[in-house]
């Protein structure tokens, strides 16, 4: 085999490797630990007492969090007659120890999740939970900066109104 053919084969293999690496990057979820960022620092490792009921359902969001089999949801998001659930009454205690931002490989949307546990009021049963709290609002026309929007959580009196700009 001549040197010219070897060089051409090497270039073709290099291009294929770069293409496959890019494809892998595009088709996998990207996970970032944001536990030390505001507003998560105000929540992480603190006892948060629920002031409104919520429910726990089976967590089917992401495979890498098998250690958090229950997903926490507000009542208004789920038809409880159609799904097996556990009611989390007022006075239950949430304690989250980690916050993650996950960029979905398919859509590219970025969501924020709290990982921790809940101890139910009255029964003192504990469950490992994953709570979707935070959605990145992005303006495709870039008229405004990208910012995080947070829905009202079971332990909050009112929705978080502060604007938290996207950090890269």
PERA-V695657 format. One line per field, one symbol per residue. psi: psi as a letter, one per 40 degrees, with the letter a starting at -180 (. if undefined). A space follows every 10 residues. Layout:
# PERA-V695657
psi = ???
This chain:
# PERA-V695657
psi = hidddddddd dddddddddd ddddddeiih hhhfdeihed dedhfihhhh eiiaihihhe dhdefdegeh hhiideehhe eeihihhhii eihihheihi hhhhdddeih ihhhhaihhh ideeiihhih hhghhhhhhe efdiihihhh ihideidiih eihhihh.
